[in-house]
């Protein structure tokens, strides 16, 4: 796809952020063969004319990085509203998100029961900060106050320094600084692995928070360390709070992503949401010391390319771009449902599936993606595997199979690219004879989600579809369905960190009666490394120490 990255221009603006802002560019991580990125800059003064010219260039998607609020000197809210009025497909950061601040978070938190710091009379210490702004702007050690007089003095100093922002007084939560990226995945919202920060030894508790200095210089110099919160109640509580905060602001269905800053209270382990930032610091130069890129690189299966394609796939789902093709596939398999089992029994793929189940462990919970009439569930049942299987499939007709209902705990009707996003964690995920229906963007998104959900294994069949077969399908079903050889795409996705590929064999699968050609495929199985360590609470990151 041709994608335009629209950035706020620093031209003629004395912004403190310019020193640290190398400006995001997914093209640093994604090949031009997959997506083509072009960066354009918009000034606040000439936003409409500049956006008019950008829209004339004819991009498939516009990724909005403009960030300024009304009181800022850089383009942001107003320019985004104008871009939206052009009817352009916009990826991330709608104007409705850009206008949100800490006051909005407080108002919605009270309605949904989300913990945010209050301003409890007589409770100290307090933190005094601007209710608008970014990057802990103007926060320093003096921001923590222990008396009403100190609060009043700090407010006066801040108003004198900059009176265009509102000022907020909150209870200072003594505890650990934490953060989590949240991402819309299809119609779901998912939080990635949270980070927890450790300040230098002997740092007073009231100084363990992100001042402007800490957020930039101290992190760059590694005097503040970070660790992943991998498992356990802290991880779950931080992720839940992050997702609830994002949803509470009402920006789903177009917000795309956010970084949620939180505090883990020392005495209670309660999670307090501090802020929801609409632009995570992702796609900056490789090797940077910014936390968000680190999370994507270490913890998002498929890394930055898959992360970006998750954003794209989600936007396409929200726009309904996949519906016509899926409707056609549904109709085809509804008609084929009654004869499908008979054709499957005669095809080599049936013996391949039976062999895989005999050879590898599938005990526990299994998610069978694109389950069809339930071949995998029946094989597990026939071979006596103690498995609790859930199936998802696009075709209601395929799911009407009587034998399927005996072998599956539950079946869900819908597209794999949507239902996989809202699926529960499970021990194993399987997917046979379906990935070729996904375009490469959806493929990367689906694969990433599979590896996020599976605790033990992912077993896939990727069809090595010949050009003759692909062209034959296009002639039979012009413009209505996607059919591709994804072998190279799966190789480019790679083996996620923490996983091993234990099987990768090319096999003859079946002969396509539709186009009259033989179809081969690769059987692949991935197993998580050290699954017994899957429940660890924290893993320190491989970073230089102070």
N, C-alpha and C positions, 0 to 999 in steps of 0.2 A: 504494500500500500504506500501511497504518497502521503506523507504526514507533515504538517507544518507545526513547528514548535513556536508558540507565540510568547515571547518574554517581555516583561516590563523593561523599558530602556532606562539606563542610568544617566543618559545624556543630559547635561545641564543640571543634574541633581546631586547635591552633596549628601549621599546616603552612606551611613556607616556600614551597610551590608556589602557595598561594592568591593571592599577589600577582601572579603571572604567568599564572594559569590563567583565561582567559576562557570556558572550557568549550566543547567542540566541539558544533557543531550543523549538520548537512548542510542544514537548512532555510534557512541563509543563502545557499545556492547553488542550491537546487532548488525549483521551483515547487510550490505546494500541489496543483495539478492533477495532478502526477506522483506525489508522495509526500507524506504528511502525517506530520510529526514532532512528537512530544510528549516533553518532558524530564521525567524523574523522578529524585529523589535518594534514595540509600540510606545510612543511617548504619550503622556497624559494630555498635553496641549493639542496634539494633532491626531488623537486616537482614531476618530471616525474616518478621516481621509486615508490614514495608513491601513486600517482594517479593510476599507473598500479595495485598496490595491492588493492586499493579501488575498482576499476572496476571489479576485479576478484570476489568480494564478491556478485555480482549479485543483485543490487538494482533496484526497479522499476523507481525511480526518484532520481536525485541528486540536492540538493538545495545548490547553490553556495553562500557562505559567504566570500570567499576570496576577499580581498579588496586592496591589495597593488598595487601601480603604479610602473613603472620600477625603479624609484629612491628610492623606499622604501626597507626596509630590510625584509619585510614579503611577503609571497606568495600572488599573485594577478593576474595581467594581463597575464603574461607569463604562469603561471600555469593554468589559465582558458582557454587560447588558446589550451593548450595541452589536457585538459579535453574535450574540444569541438572536438578536432581531433579524439577522441576515439569513437565519434558517440553516446555518452551517452545522454539520455533525461535530459536536465538541466533546473531547475526551478530558474528563476531570474538571473540577473546580468551577461549578456554575456560580453566577453572581449571588445566588441565594445562600451559598456557603461562605463566600468571601466577606459578606456583611456580618457574619456571626462573630461574637466576641465572648469574653468570660461572663459578662452579665447575662447574655442569652443562655449560656450553659447553666448558670445558676437558676434561672427561671424554669427551664425545662427539667432540670434535675429534681426540683421539688415535686414536680408532677409525677415523675416515674420512679421516685425513690432512689435516685442515684446520689452517692455521697460526693459532695463538693465542699470545700472549706467554707464555713460560715463566718460570722463576725459576732461571736458570743461575748456579751458584756462581761467584763472582768476577767476574761480568759487571755492569758499571754503565754508566749510571745505572739505578736501580730506581724503580718507581712504587708507592706504598703507598695502597691505597684500600679502601673497604668492598666486600665481595663481594655485598651486597644494597643496595637503595636505587636511587634514580633521579636523573636530572638532574645527574650529577657532584657529588652532594651531598657537601660538606666537602672536595672536592678544591681545592687551591691550590698555589702555587709550592713550598711546603714538602713537598708530596707526592712530589717528585722527590728521590731520595737518592743520594749518591755513595759512601757507606761503609756498612759493617755497623752501625756505631754510629748513624749517621743513621737507618737503617731502624728500629733498635730504639727510638730516641727517638720517631720518628713513630708507631710502633705504640702506644707507651705513651700518647701524647697523644690518639690516636683512641679508645683504649679508655676513657680518662678522660672524653672528650667524649660518647661514646655506645657503650655496651657491648652493645647488643642486636643489632648487626650483626656478621657475621664480617669478618675483615680479610684482604686478599689482597696478596701481594707479587709483582710481575711485573717482567720486564725492560721497561724503557722503550724503545719503538721510535722511534728518531730518524727522522722523515720527515714526510709530509703527512697531515693529518687528512682523512678521507673518510667519506662516508655514502651509503647507497642504500636506498630503499624497496623491499621485496619484497612481492609480491601473489600470492595464489592466484588463478589464472585457470582456471576449470573444474577439471580434475584436474592442472593444471600449476602450477609456481611460476615467476614471472617477476620479474626485477629491473628497476626503472625506471632512467632515466638517473642515474648517480651525481653527487654533488657533491664538489668538492674545495675546501678552505679555505685562504686566504692570510692570514697574520697580518701585523700592521704591520711595515714595514721595520725591520731591525736587532733584531727580537725574537730572543733566544737560542733555539737549537734545542730546548733542554730546557723552554722555556716555550710551545712551539707545540702546546698540547693544550687540551682543553676543561675548564677549571675551572668552578666554579659561576658565577663572575663572567663568564668568557668566554661561557658558554653562553647567558646571559640578557642582562646589561647590555651587554657588548661587541658582541654581534650586533645588538642593538636599535639601538645607536649607530653601527653600520656600521664600526667599527674593525677588524672581521674581515670580509674579503671572501670571496665564494664564486664558483665557476665550475663550469659543467657539464663533465663529462668525456664528450665527445660520441662519440668513435670511437677505434679503435685498441686496442692491447693493454691499456692501462690500464683502459679502459672494460670490456672483456671480462673481465679478471681480477678487477676489483672486483665486477662483476655475478655472476660465477661463484662467488666466495667468499661473497657475500651469500646467494645461493640455497642453496649447500651448508650454510651455517650454519643457515639456517631449517629445512631438511630434516633436518639432523643432530639437532636438538632434538626431532624426532618430533611436531611440532604441525600437520602438514599434515592436511587433511580437516576443519578446523574453526578453525585459527588465523587464517586470512583474510589477515593482513598483518603487517608488522613494519618497523622501521627498523634497519638493521644499520650499526653504527659500526665503522670500519676505520682502519688506518694503512698507508700506502704507504711502505715502508722506503726511506730515501734512497739507500743504497749498492747495494741489490740490486733495487729495484722489486718486491720481494715484498709480497704483501698479507697483513696480519695482522688477524684479526677481534678486535675489542675487546669488543663487546657486541651483543646482539640485544634490541631494545626492542619490547615487544609492542603498544605503542600509538603509532603515528606521530602527529605533531602536525598533523592534517589537519582541515579544516572549522572552523577558527578564523576570526575576523572578516576579511572581505576587506581586503586591503592590509596584513595583518600582516607582521612581519619574520621569521616562523618558516619554516624552510627547507622543510618537507614540503609545506605548502600551495603554496609557490612551484614545487616540482617538478611537482605535479599541474597547476597552472595553465599552466605553460610547456611541459610535455613529455608530458602524458597527453592523447591525442586525445579531444576532447569535454569536456575539463576535469572539474570536480568532479562534475557530474551523471553523466557516463559512468563516472567512477571509482567512484562509489557503486553504480551499476547493475552494474559488474563484480563488486563484492563480493556483491551480491544474486543475480546470475546464478550465480555460483560456489556460493553456499549452496543455491540451488534445484537445481543439478546434483547436489550432494552428497546432497541429500535425495531426489532422484529425482522431483521434481515435474514434470519435462518428459517423462517416459518414456511415459506413456499416449498423449499426443498424437502423439509421434514414432512410436510403434508403429502408430498408425492411418494416418499419412501414408505410412509405409513400405509397409504393406499395399496402399494405394491405388496407389502408383506401381509396385510390383512387378507388379500386375495390368495396369497401363497400359503397361508397358515395351515390349511387342512392337509396339504401334501408335503409340508416342510419336513416332518419327521422321517417320512419314507425316503426323501431325497438325502437327508442327513445320514441315515443308516448306511447308504450305499457309498457315501463319500469318504475318502481317506481321513478327512478331518475328524470324523467320529472316533476312529481308532487312536489318532494322535491325542485327542482329549482324554481318552480312557488311560492311555499310557502315562500322560502327565500326572493324572490323579494318583495312579499307582506308585509313581516314583517319588512324589513330593508330598510334603505335609500340607493339608488343608483343614486340619481340625480347628474348631473354634467358630468364629463368626466369619461369614463369607459374603461379600457383595459381588454379585454377578451382573456386570454391566452389559447391556444389550443382550439379555438372557434368552431372547427368542422364546421357543417352546420349552426351555428349561433343560437343555442337554447336560449342562454342568451339574445342576442340582440332582438330576436323575443318576448321573454317574457317581457322584458322592454318596448318594443313598444306596445304590447297588453295591458299591465297594465297602460299605459299612463305615464310612468316615463319619465321625461324630462332629457334624457341622450344622450350624444354624445359618441358613442361606436366605438372603434377600435379593430379589431380582428387580431390575429396571429395564424397561423396553419401550420403544416408541409405538409399537403396534398392539392395540387392544386385542386384535384377532389372534396374535401369537400367544398372548397371555391367557387365552381361554382354554388352553390345553389342560385336560383333566389330570394327567400325570404330573404336570408342573405343580399344580396346587398341592399335591401330596408331599412334595419335596422342598417346598419353599415356605419359610415362615411368613413372608410377605412379598407381594409384587406391586410395583408402582409403575403407572403408565406415564410416559413423557420422554423427552429427548435426553440422551445421556449427558449432553453438554449443560443442561439445566439441572437435572436431578442429582448428578454427581456432586454439585456444589453444596447442596443441602443435606448430603448423606452423613451418617454417623461414622465415627471411627470404627474400624473392624480389624480382624486379624489378617484377612486375605482379600484381595480384589482380583477378579478375573474378567477378561474381555476378549471374545473371539469373534472374528468375521464382522467387525463393525467400524473399526477405526478409519477405514478407507472412505467412509461416508463424511468424514470431517475435513474441512479445509485445514490448512496448516496452523492457522491461528487457533481454531478450536481444538485441534489436536494437542498443541502445547499446553493449552489451559486445562484440558481434561487430564493429560498425563500428570501435570503438576498437582492437581487436586487428588489424583489417585495416590501419589506418593505421600501426600500430606495425611491422608486418611488411614492408610494401611499400616498396621503395627508390625506385620511379619513379612508379607510377600505381595508382589504384584505379578500376575501371569497374563501375558498378552499374546495375541496373534496379529502380526502386521502383514497385510497382504502385499506381496511383491507383484503388483499388477503391471502387466506389460502395456506398452503403448497401444498395441492392437486392441487390447481389451478396453482400455480407457476410451479410445476413439469410438469403439463399437457402442459403449454405454452412452456416450454423448449423442450418437446418432439415434439411438433408441429413445433416449430421454433428454432431449436438448434443453439446456438451461434450467432443468428442474432438480437435478441432483448432482452432488459432487462425488467424484470417484477418482482416487489418486493412489499412486505408489508412495507410501509414507516410510519406506525402509530408511531412506537417507534422512528424513526428518526425525525419525526416532533416534538415529545415530547422533544427529546434531544435538538433540535434547540431552543426550548423554546419560550417564549413570549418576544419579544424585548422590551428594555426600551422605555417608552413613549407610550406603547400599552396595551390594555386589550383584552383578549379573551372573547367574549360575547356569543359565541355559540360553543358547542362541543358535537355533538350527533351522535351516531352510528345508521345507517339506512341500510336497505336492498336496494341495488341499481339496480341490474339486474341479470339475469341468463346468464352466459357465454355459448353460443352455441358452441364455439370453443372447450372448454374442458369439458362442461357439469357440471358446478358447480355454486352455488349461490355466488354472490359477494356482500359483505357488505362494507360500507365505513363510514368515519367520516366527517360530515359537520362541518366546522370550520369557524368562522368569527372573525376577529380581527379588533378593531377600535382604532384609534389613540386617545390618551388622550389629552384633552384640545386643540382641533384643532383650536380654536380661537386664541391660542397663537403660532400657527405654523409660523406666520410671525415675531416673535420677532427677533431683530437684534443680541443681545448678551446674553449669559447665563454664569454667573460666575460658576466656577467649585467648587465642594465641597472639597476644599483643606485647609490645615492649613494656617493661615495668619501669616505674619511676625510680 
